[in-house]
Amino acid sequence: MPVLTRLIPSPVVVDIRAGALGDLSRLLADQRISTSGKLAVAVSGGSGAKLREALAPELPGADWFPVGGGTIDAAVTLADAMRGKRYDAVVGLGGGKIIDVTKYAAARVGLPMVAVATNLSHDGICSPVSTLDNDNGRGSYGVPTPIAVVVDLGVIRDAPARYVRAGIGDAVSNLSAIADWELSHRETGEPVDGLAAAMARSAGEAVLRHPGGIGDDDFLGTLAEALVLSGIAMSISGDTRPSSGACHEISHAFDLLFPGRAAAHGEQVGLGAAFAMHLRGEPETSGLIADALRRHGLPVLPAEMGFTEAEFAQAVGYAPQTRPGRFTILEHLDLSATDIRDAYADYAKTIRS
């Protein structure tokens, strides 16, 4: 009888530890990602630029490309600048926006991409998706998974704390996203990929229940691993289902309805996850998520993100329009404006008690 298996798209190597950045050139050579040393390195104007001075002597064959922001135009400009130069690979050095820009640009020119994260703000480190600003707001674009992921915990410790907190919110929101996926399976027959769901759920639970904080290397390592696993889970399922449900619909609604005022993505999805769990009639899980968010300094009420209760209710009401065809607790309940206000009042009362 034949042994039936499937190939899982994942990085060739994942290096998460203090000091990992100092071994980047050796990793690229040892893994045969770049034996010639001919690299294109995209860097942000912030954390990436600060590291360029230290890294440049270690990557003498690299060309450096500053990237201004996380837009589709920036990604196309980067791709055009690299075209025809015969690079072995493209390295994205910086935060989430730079990594998303680099993933998209690498896909356009057909080169493998190495993600070197300087913060842990969201699960795009290893996902097959680039989230980029465009003329209509913000779009998600399918791209290949990075061939390698490097996270230097020493660099992460030096990043602003708000970026780590945002990553925590994104990781724990997996629990809400998986609950939505399973709900859709029961109600609409949508298939659930059990392996992808297990990986995303395990990633969220690991962060939710870890006793450490953002100044603790063990916790930072767990968070980095969780974000990488979330990205691989999306590669396995072929879409963002393992990590995106009502929580992300609510976040996208904030982005669209209140441009320029939206909070960090991880803050919005963390709050969205806690509220969505409350809508499901799971106050214990909602409370666990809210407690974890509070403990790490993330918002659990819209006022803590600078929004009124009415604005939060508006975002929840608009949220299903942000992902047409995706079935979550919001589509299932089909809440009226009055229902949303009443549900929020009960949520706020429950988590304060």
ABEGO torsion letter per residue (X at the ends): XBBBBBBBBBBABBBBBBGAAAAAAAAAAAAGABAAGBBBBBBBABAAAAAAAAAAAABAABBBBBBABBBAAAAAAAAAAABGAGBABBBBBEBAAAAAAAAAAAAAAGBBBBBBBABAABAAAABABBBBBBAAGBBBBBBBBBABBBBBAAAAAABBAAAAAAAAAAAAAAAAAAAAAAAAAAAAGBBBBAAAAAAAAAAAAAAAABABBAABAAAAAAAAAAAAAAAAAAAAAGBAAAABBAAAAAAAAAAAABBGABBBAAAAAAAAAAAAAAAAGBAAAAAAAAAAAAAAGBBABAAAAGBBAAAAAAAAAAAAAABBGBBBAAAAAGBBAAAAAAAAAAAAAAAAX
